[in-house]
């Protein structure tokens, strides 16, 4: 699968946004867990983990796509 530079940038932006959002929610989750005010901590913990994994994967795809388009661009300039 080949991604365009625009698509790679979009994936990277969404991935970083998700990491930021779920990272702040992880701190909120931890604070509520310490206070003992959280209802169903296992469900909240699984949502945080799934959100962080999706964010990491989207960021990874964006970075790999950007490097692939950069590599293709330099090869075409050499020829």
C-alpha positions, -999 to +999 in steps of 0.1 A: +000+000+000+014+033-010+003+065+009+004+100-005+021+126+015-012+143+023-026+110+037+005+103+057+004+138+072-033+133+081-026+099+097+003+113+117-018+143+129-047+120+140-023+096+157-005+124+176-039+139+186-051+105+199-019+100+219-024+135+234-060+130+243-057+094+256-025+103+274-043+131+294-072+107+300-048+081+314-036+107+340-073+114+349-079+077+351-050+072+374-061+101+396-097+088+399-083+053+406-062+067+435-092+086+449-114+056+446-141+074+427-140+054+395-168+031+385-157+000+365-119+006+364-113-024+341-135-010+314-119+024+316-084+009+316-092-011+285-105+019+267-073+039+275-051+011+264-070+006+231-070+043+224-033+046+230-025+015+208-046+030+180-028+063+183+006+047+182-003+026+151-017+056+132+014+076+141+036+048+129+017+046+096+020+083+091+058+083+098+064+053+075+043+069+048+062+102+050+095+085+048+084+063+019+073+094-001+105+112+008+125+083-004+106+081-037+109+118-043+147+117-038+150+087-062+131+105-089+153+136-086+184+115-090+173+100-122 
